[in-house]
């Protein structure tokens, strides 16, 4: 497996190993960096400019395969970015494979234009190979693949972002209503609007706080906006254990990503982590933020972007601690029933089994 979201990669890898599958991870990490895990690792470090990394690791993997002995039961999980270089070699060796697509091209400008043909070609390989299958992260993502490549929906499995229910769980919360965002603090994620929302809420008489955790190109701007405001906190990226502690103390998790294609087909990890921690969720209304049947979820409030601040503040004012506690219990119950990584590993395991049929 190569170049998956780190949290997703670790969760899926651990789940497969726990179910007695033998796993070998091949990626650009330095050799020896996976010694703490229960799977084998082949590190193939590369030195390449942005835009050329996938080609470099793909060619190194292809060369490595020429010296490796495979078993007939082996199945390769291949990131779409290296499919062009790796899949033809796998097929020449009669090795089954599954395409992993955690996200279509997300770079801006020229890099995105260069990546889209490789993404499409990877899925056309799935279409061409009768036995091959592919995995995506959401219903919207699946629809995009079908629309752009005409791959049969039956060849596509959804691997939703899961959550570690033992790590992310409810705990004693702050006395004041506290909203939290964690993840990349990049401008194109809509994060600059969050301090503005809190300031408007405070000006309207609502007593609430904002915590933001992460790093990105908007970090310094957020830092300047928050400077001197005792109701806002900004923290750099932190480990999962510390992050879970921070989130559990809050009341509302924020999903500010706008209705752009990249976010509308996403399955954000933070959404599951908020729910597992017993938080209510407030965000922009689009497919990437919704759960199936979300209109029935009293702890999930999604609002169209054009009227977000006004409706969000009105909703926040309607909450009291008793309602937050009740809705938070419902969010946790939903996470326990639907969002565990075990559900995602179930789906992946079925894909692996189907690879031999």
C-alpha positions in Angstrom: 0.0 0.0 0.0 1.3 3.4 -0.9 0.5 7.0 -0.1 -2.8 6.5 1.7 -3.9 8.9 4.4 -1.7 7.8 7.4 -4.6 7.3 9.8 -6.5 5.3 7.3 -3.5 3.2 6.3 -2.7 2.3 9.9 -6.3 1.5 10.7 -6.8 -0.8 7.7 -3.4 -2.4 8.0 -3.9 -3.1 11.7 -7.4 -4.5 11.0 -6.2 -6.9 8.4 -3.4 -8.2 10.6 -5.8 -8.7 13.5 -7.8 -11.0 11.2 -4.7 -13.1 10.5 -3.9 -11.7 7.1 -0.2 -11.5 6.3 0.6 -7.9 5.2 3.6 -6.3 3.5 3.6 -2.5 3.3 5.7 -1.0 0.5 6.1 2.7 0.5 8.7 5.6 0.4 9.3 5.4 4.2 12.8 4.8 5.3 13.6 1.1 6.0 13.1 0.2 9.6 10.5 2.8 10.4 7.7 0.2 10.7 9.4 -2.0 13.3 6.7 -1.2 15.9 3.9 -2.6 13.7 2.9 -6.2 13.2 3.4 -6.3 9.4 6.3 -6.5 7.1 7.7 -3.4 5.5 9.8 -2.6 2.4 11.1 1.0 2.5 11.9 2.5 -0.9 12.9 6.1 -0.2 12.9 8.5 -3.2 14.2 11.9 -4.1 12.0 13.6 -6.6 10.5 17.0 -7.2 6.8 17.7 -6.6 4.8 16.2 -9.4 7.4 13.4 -10.0 7.2 11.5 -6.7 4.5 9.0 -7.9 6.5 8.1 -11.0 9.7 7.7 -8.9 8.1 5.3 -6.4 6.1 3.5 -9.0 9.3 2.7 -11.0 11.2 1.6 -7.8 8.3 -0.7 -6.9 8.2 -2.2 -10.4 12.0 -2.9 -10.1 11.5 -4.4 -6.7 8.8 -6.8 -8.0 11.2 -8.2 -10.5 13.3 -9.6 -7.6 10.4 -10.7 -5.3 8.7 -14.1 -5.3 4.9 -13.9 -5.0 2.4 -16.5 -3.9 -0.8 -17.2 -5.8 -2.8 -16.0 -2.8 -1.2 -12.6 -2.9 -3.4 -9.5 -3.6 -1.8 -6.1 -4.1 -3.5 -2.9 -2.9 -2.4 -0.2 -5.3 -2.8 3.6 -5.0 -4.1 5.1 -8.2 -1.0 7.4 -8.4 1.3 4.5 -9.1 -1.1 2.3 -11.0 0.4 3.1 -14.5 3.8 1.7 -13.5 2.8 -1.1 -11.2 -0.4 -2.8 -12.4 1.0 -4.0 -15.8 3.8 -5.7 -14.0 1.4 -7.3 -11.5 -0.7 -8.6 -14.4 2.3 -10.0 -16.2 3.0 -12.0 -12.9 -0.6 -13.1 -12.6 -1.0 -11.3 -9.3 -4.5 -10.0 -8.3 -4.8 -6.4 -7.4 -7.3 -3.8 -6.0 -7.1 -0.1 -6.8 -7.2 2.2 -3.8 -8.5 5.7 -4.5 -8.6 7.8 -1.3 -9.1 11.0 -3.3 -9.0 12.1 -6.9 -6.3 14.7 -7.8 -6.4 17.4 -5.2 -3.5 19.7 -6.3 -4.4 23.0 -7.8 -3.4 24.4 -11.2 -1.0 22.6 -13.4 -0.4 19.7 -11.0 -4.1 18.8 -11.0 -4.3 19.0 -14.8 -1.3 16.6 -15.1 -2.8 14.1 -12.5 -6.3 13.7 -13.9 -5.2 11.6 -16.9 -3.3 9.2 -14.6 -6.3 8.9 -12.3 -8.6 8.1 -15.2 -6.2 5.6 -16.7 -6.0 3.8 -13.3 -9.8 3.3 -13.2 -9.8 2.3 -16.9 -7.5 -0.5 -15.9 -10.1 -1.6 -13.4 -12.7 -1.5 -16.1 -10.6 -3.5 -18.5 -9.6 -6.3 -16.1 -12.7 -8.5 -15.4 -11.3 -9.6 -12.0 -10.1 -6.2 -10.8 -12.0 -4.0 -8.3 -11.5 -0.5 -6.9 -12.2 1.2 -3.6 -13.4 4.8 -2.9 -14.4 6.7 0.3 -18.0 7.8 -0.3 -21.1 7.5 -2.4 -20.3 10.8 -4.1 -16.8 9.6 -4.9 -18.2 6.4 -6.4 -20.6 8.4 -8.5 -17.7 10.5 -9.8 -15.8 7.5 -10.9 -18.8 6.0 -12.7 -19.5 9.3 -14.4 -15.9 9.9 -15.5 -14.8 6.4 -16.5 -18.0 4.3 -17.0 -16.7 1.7 -14.6 -19.4 -0.6 -13.4 -20.7 0.3 -9.9 -20.4 -3.4 -9.1 -16.6 -3.1 -9.3 -16.4 -0.3 -6.8 -16.5 -0.7 -3.0 -16.9 2.2 -0.5 -14.4 2.3 2.3 -15.8 4.9 4.7 -13.4 6.7 7.1 -13.8 5.0 10.4 -12.8 5.9 13.9 -11.0 4.4 16.9 -13.9 4.1 19.4 -11.5 3.3 22.3 -9.5 6.5 21.7 -12.2 9.0 20.7 -14.9 8.8 23.4 -16.9 11.3 25.5 -15.3 12.8 28.7 -16.0 15.7 31.0 -16.5 18.9 29.0 -15.7 22.5 29.4 -18.2 24.7 31.3 -18.6 27.1 28.4 -19.9 26.1 25.0 -16.8 25.2 23.0 -16.6 24.6 19.3 -13.6 22.8 17.8 -12.0 22.3 14.4 -9.0 20.0 13.7 -7.2 19.2 10.5 -5.4 21.1 7.8 -5.7 24.8 8.4 -5.7 25.8 4.7 -7.6 28.6 3.2 -9.4 26.4 0.7 -11.0 24.5 3.6 -13.0 27.5 4.7 -11.2 27.8 8.1 -10.9 31.6 7.9 -14.6 31.9 8.4 -14.5 30.1 11.8 -13.1 33.0 14.0 -15.5 35.3 12.2 -18.4 33.0 13.2 -17.4 33.0 16.9 -16.9 36.7 16.9 -20.4 37.3 15.5 -21.8 34.8 18.0 -20.1 36.6 20.9 -21.3 40.0 19.6 -24.9 38.6 19.5 -24.6 37.8 23.2 -23.8 34.0 22.9 -21.1 32.9 25.3 -18.9 30.4 23.3 -15.3 29.6 22.5 -13.4 28.3 19.6 -10.4 25.8 19.5 -8.5 25.1 16.3 -5.9 22.4 15.9 -3.7 21.8 12.9 -1.2 23.4 10.5 -1.4 24.9 7.0 -1.2 27.9 4.8 -3.8 29.9 6.8 -2.2 29.2 10.2 -0.5 32.6 10.5 -3.6 34.5 9.4 -5.7 32.6 12.0 -3.1 33.4 14.6 -3.3 37.1 13.8 -7.1 37.1 13.8 -7.2 35.3 17.2 -4.5 37.4 18.8 -5.8 38.9 22.1 -9.1 37.1 21.9 -9.5 35.0 25.1 -12.4 33.1 23.5 -10.2 31.6 20.8 -7.3 29.1 20.9 -5.0 27.9 18.2 -2.8 24.8 18.6 -0.3 23.1 16.2 -0.9 19.5 15.0 -0.7 17.1 17.9 -0.7 13.3 18.3 -3.8 11.2 18.3 -3.9 10.7 22.1 -3.6 14.4 22.9 -6.0 15.3 20.1 -8.7 12.9 21.4 -8.3 14.5 24.9 -8.8 18.0 23.4 -11.9 17.1 21.3 -13.6 15.2 24.2 -13.7 18.4 26.3 -15.6 20.3 23.6 -19.3 20.4 22.6 -19.5 21.0 18.9 -17.2 19.8 16.0 -16.9 22.0 13.0 -16.9 21.0 9.3 -16.3 24.3 7.4 -15.1 22.8 4.0 -17.1 24.5 1.2 -19.2 22.8 -1.5 -16.3 22.1 -3.9 -15.9 18.8 -5.8 -13.0 17.7 -3.6 -15.0 18.1 -0.4 -18.3 16.9 -1.7 -16.9 13.4 -2.4 -14.8 13.2 0.7 -15.3 11.1 3.9 -13.6 13.3 6.5 -12.0 11.5 9.4 -12.8 14.4 11.7 -16.6 13.9 11.2 -16.4 10.4 12.7 -14.0 11.5 15.4 -16.4 14.2 16.5 -19.3 11.8 16.6 -17.4 9.2 18.5 -16.4 11.8 21.1 -20.1 12.6 21.7 -19.9 16.0 20.0 -22.7 17.7 18.0 -21.5 18.5 14.5 -22.0 21.9 12.7 -21.0 22.3 9.1 -21.6 23.3 5.5 -24.4 21.3 3.8 -23.0 19.1 1.0 -22.7 15.4 0.2 -19.2 15.1 1.8 -20.5 16.1 5.2 -23.7 14.2 5.3 -24.3 10.8 6.8 -26.9 8.5 5.1 -30.3 9.5 6.6 -28.7 12.6 8.2 -32.0 14.5 8.2 -33.0 12.3 11.2 -29.8 13.0 13.2 -30.6 15.6 15.8 -26.9 16.1 16.6 -25.9 17.0 13.0 -26.6 20.5 11.8 -25.7 21.2 8.2 -26.4 24.6 6.7 -26.1 26.0 3.2 -23.0 28.2 2.9 -24.8 31.4 1.7 -26.7 31.7 5.0 -24.3 29.8 7.3 -23.4 32.3 10.0 -27.0 33.5 10.7 -28.5 30.0 10.9 -25.5 28.6 12.8 -25.7 31.2 15.6 -29.5 30.7 15.8 -28.9 26.9 16.2 -26.1 27.4 18.8 -28.4 29.7 20.8 -31.1 27.0 20.8 -28.8 24.6 22.7 -28.4 24.1 26.4 -26.2 21.7 28.3 -28.9 19.2 28.8 -29.7 19.1 25.1 -26.0 18.9 24.2 -25.6 15.9 26.6 -28.6 14.1 25.1 -27.6 14.7 21.5 -24.0 13.9 22.3 -25.1 10.5 23.6 -27.0 9.9 20.3 -23.9 10.9 18.3 -21.8 8.4 20.3 -24.4 5.7 19.8 -24.4 6.3 16.1 -20.6 6.1 16.0 -20.6 2.8 17.9 -23.2 1.3 15.5 -21.9 2.6 12.2 -18.4 4.2 12.3 -16.0 1.7 13.8 -13.0 0.9 11.6 -14.2 -2.8 11.9 -17.0 -1.9 9.4 -14.4 -0.6 6.9 -12.1 -3.6 7.4 -15.1 -5.9 6.7 -15.7 -4.2 3.4 -12.0 -4.4 2.5 -11.8 -8.0 3.5 -14.7 -8.8 1.2 -13.0 -7.1 -1.7 -9.9 -9.2 -1.1 -11.9 -12.4 -1.0 -13.7 -11.4 -4.2 -10.3 -11.0 -5.9 -10.0 -14.7 -6.2 -13.5 -15.4 -7.6 
